[in-house]
C-alpha cells in the first residue's frame, strides 16, 4: 500500500513538473512580435511599420540580404547591411540573437542581442544602422533585450 502511495505521489509530481515546463530537454517556443516562429527578424524601422528580413540561422554577412518581407512598407527591398533599426526573436530552440557590426566570421564587434521571445523596437541611436551579421547563441550571461 505504501509503495502505491509513493508511486502515485511521484507520478503526480512528474505530471505537475511537465505541465509547468520544469523537465529538462524541451524548450518552449518563444515568440517575439511580428516575427514567425523559429525566426530572428530585423526591421528597417519599427517592428509594426516597416519592411522585415527573417533569419533562421547564423548569417555572417548581411551584404546580400534585403528587407524582402512586408515590402510595401518603408524599407522594402533595401539592403539589410547597416540598415537595421529594430529586431525581434521568435526562437523555438532558446537561441539568443547576437548582432555584430562587421560582416565576417571574426565576431569581434558585438552590438546587441535579443533574448528568445523578446524584441527591441527602435534601438538606441548608437546601435541603429550598424548591424552586419547575426550569430545565434545558446543562453549566455550577456545582458540582452
C-alpha positions as CSV (number, residue, x, y, z in Angstrom):
1,X,0.0,0.0,0.0
2,X,2.8,2.4,0.9
3,X,4.6,1.7,-2.4
4,X,1.4,2.6,-4.3
5,X,1.1,5.9,-2.4
6,X,4.7,6.8,-3.2
7,X,4.3,5.8,-6.8
8,X,1.1,7.9,-7.1
9,X,2.9,10.9,-5.4
10,X,5.9,10.6,-7.7
11,X,3.7,10.3,-10.8
12,X,1.7,13.3,-9.7
13,X,4.8,15.4,-9.1
14,X,6.2,14.4,-12.5
15,X,3.0,15.4,-14.3
16,X,2.9,18.8,-12.4
17,X,6.6,19.4,-13.3
18,X,6.0,18.5,-17.0
19,X,2.9,20.8,-17.1
20,X,4.9,23.7,-15.6
21,X,7.8,23.1,-18.1
22,X,10.3,22.1,-15.4
23,X,11.5,18.9,-17.0
24,X,14.8,19.2,-19.0
25,X,15.0,18.6,-22.7
26,X,12.1,20.5,-24.0
27,X,12.3,24.2,-24.6
28,X,9.2,26.2,-25.1
29,X,8.7,28.3,-28.2
30,X,9.1,32.0,-27.6
31,X,7.5,34.4,-30.0
32,X,8.7,38.0,-30.5
33,X,6.3,40.4,-32.2
34,X,5.9,40.4,-36.0
35,X,8.4,37.5,-36.4
36,X,7.4,34.0,-37.4
37,X,8.1,31.1,-35.0
38,X,11.7,29.9,-35.2
39,X,13.0,33.1,-36.8
40,X,15.2,36.0,-35.8
41,X,13.9,39.2,-37.6
42,X,15.3,42.6,-38.3
43,X,13.3,45.6,-39.4
44,X,14.2,48.7,-41.5
45,X,12.4,50.9,-38.9
46,X,9.8,49.9,-36.3
47,X,8.6,46.4,-35.8
48,X,5.0,47.2,-36.9
49,X,5.5,49.8,-39.6
50,X,8.4,48.7,-41.8
51,X,9.9,46.0,-44.0
52,X,11.4,42.9,-42.4
53,X,14.0,40.2,-43.1
54,X,13.8,36.9,-41.3
55,X,16.8,34.7,-40.4
56,X,16.5,31.1,-39.3
57,X,20.3,30.6,-38.7
58,X,23.5,32.4,-38.2
59,X,24.4,34.8,-41.1
60,X,27.9,36.2,-41.0
61,X,27.3,38.8,-43.8
62,X,24.2,40.8,-44.4
63,X,25.5,42.4,-47.6
64,X,23.5,40.1,-49.9
65,X,20.3,40.4,-47.9
66,X,17.4,42.7,-48.5
67,X,14.3,43.6,-46.5
68,X,12.2,41.2,-48.6
69,X,9.1,40.8,-46.4
70,X,6.4,43.3,-45.9
71,X,7.9,45.2,-48.8
72,X,5.0,47.6,-49.2
73,X,6.2,49.2,-46.0
74,X,9.2,51.6,-45.5
75,X,12.5,49.9,-46.4
76,X,11.1,47.3,-48.7
77,X,13.9,46.0,-51.0
78,X,16.6,48.0,-49.2
79,X,19.8,46.2,-48.3
80,X,19.8,44.9,-44.6
81,X,23.6,45.5,-44.1
82,X,23.9,48.6,-41.8
83,X,20.2,49.4,-42.1
84,X,18.6,47.7,-39.1
85,X,16.7,49.8,-36.5
86,X,14.6,47.1,-34.7
87,X,14.8,43.3,-34.0
88,X,12.6,40.5,-32.8
89,X,13.5,37.0,-31.7
90,X,11.0,34.1,-32.1
91,X,13.4,31.3,-31.4
92,X,11.9,27.9,-30.9
93,X,15.2,26.5,-29.6
94,X,16.0,29.1,-27.0
95,X,18.7,30.9,-29.1
96,X,19.7,34.4,-28.4
97,X,20.1,36.7,-31.4
98,X,23.6,38.3,-31.3
99,X,24.2,41.1,-33.7
100,X,27.7,42.3,-34.8
101,X,28.9,45.4,-36.5
102,X,31.4,44.0,-39.1
103,X,30.4,41.3,-41.6
104,X,32.6,38.2,-41.5
105,X,33.3,35.4,-39.0
106,X,35.6,37.2,-36.5
107,X,32.6,38.1,-34.3
108,X,34.7,40.8,-32.8
109,X,32.4,43.9,-32.7
110,X,29.4,42.9,-30.7
111,X,26.5,45.4,-30.9
112,X,23.5,44.0,-29.1
113,X,21.5,40.8,-28.5
114,X,17.8,39.9,-28.2
115,X,16.5,37.1,-25.9
116,X,14.1,34.5,-27.2
117,X,10.5,35.9,-27.1
118,X,11.8,39.4,-26.8
119,X,12.4,42.4,-29.1
120,X,13.8,45.9,-29.4
121,X,11.6,48.4,-31.2
122,X,13.8,51.2,-32.3
123,X,17.3,50.6,-31.0
124,X,19.1,53.4,-29.2
125,X,20.6,55.7,-31.9
126,X,24.1,54.5,-31.0
127,X,23.1,51.0,-32.2
128,X,20.9,51.8,-35.2
129,X,22.0,51.1,-38.8
130,X,25.2,49.2,-37.7
131,X,24.3,45.5,-37.7
132,X,26.2,43.5,-40.4
133,X,26.0,39.9,-39.0
134,X,23.8,37.7,-36.8
135,X,25.1,34.8,-34.7
136,X,22.7,32.5,-32.8
137,X,23.9,31.5,-29.4
138,X,22.5,29.4,-26.6
139,X,21.9,31.1,-23.3
140,X,24.7,33.4,-22.3
141,X,25.5,35.8,-19.4
142,X,25.4,38.8,-21.7
143,X,22.5,41.2,-21.0
144,X,20.1,41.2,-23.9
145,X,16.9,43.0,-24.8
